Amino acid sequence: MDRKITLSFDVAVIEKAKKFAEKNNMSLSRLTEYLLRQITSNEYKTLEEFPVSDWVNQVAEGEAEYLTKPRGRKAIKSEYYQSRS
């Protein structure tokens, strides 16, 4: 069963990823699903162990910057509802 989600990426990353997906006869959604499936396969403990990390760094044109902040379930729920309005 498929479910839609909303993700935000740098415009340049999106364009390069679309081109990569097109060259490999797949949609950007399926490419993203493939990458997430590989990452969550429990075979990798860090992103550095993930073989596609070199490609991800190339597409991103530099080191990835993760802008996450620790927050509880209530904060996540509130953030979600705010984004929907």
Order of alpha helices (4+ residues) and beta strands (2+ residues): alpha-alpha-alpha-alpha
